[in-house]
Amino acid sequence: MTNKTKNILLIVGFLFTLILCYQLAISKTVLLKKEFNSLEMQEALFKDTPKQVSLLKQKQKYYDSILNKYQLNGSSVQNNLLKTINTFADSTNLKLVNFLKPHVIIKNDLKINTYQFTLEGDFNAILKLIHKLEQKTKFGEIINLHFEKKTNFRTRKSYLQASVSLKSFG
């Protein structure tokens, strides 16, 4: 055997030994290192679990207090909105002419309800109701408010109607 052949056999043997070492030892070590890293990440997540549970309980109490404050106690937003409008209308001589079925849009996994209703009565009373709906009860935002002066031809009296569109999320 010549030196050249010996060197080639030595290089091939060395490469074969490297591949064998990788297959028998190094590959298992790499897999175990990956598993170890994933377990460490899971441990870090579980270490913060009591703190996260505490924060979630605090958020739940906060949201429950908001629901109680704005009187959203389990029934639908539509029922609560109608109840608020009727209560205010009884005290201020407003008349709820119609209340349409809500228009529902689902956009990017977000449900948007649009409630449309018509009020009849005094301009200032209508504005007070709109202010109450948007600022004090937090049902949503008024996206359209259209006033229209109409005349009852039988009695020859004018009255004011307001068409309201209220947008609510959830």
PyMOL commands that set and color helices and strands:
alter all, ss='L'
color gray80, all
select helices_A, chain A and resi 3-47+49-69+77-92+123-136
alter helices_A, ss='H'
color red, helices_A
select strands_A, chain A and resi 95-99+103-107+110-120+141-152+157-169
alter strands_A, ss='S'
color yellow, strands_A
deselect
rebuild
show_as cartoon
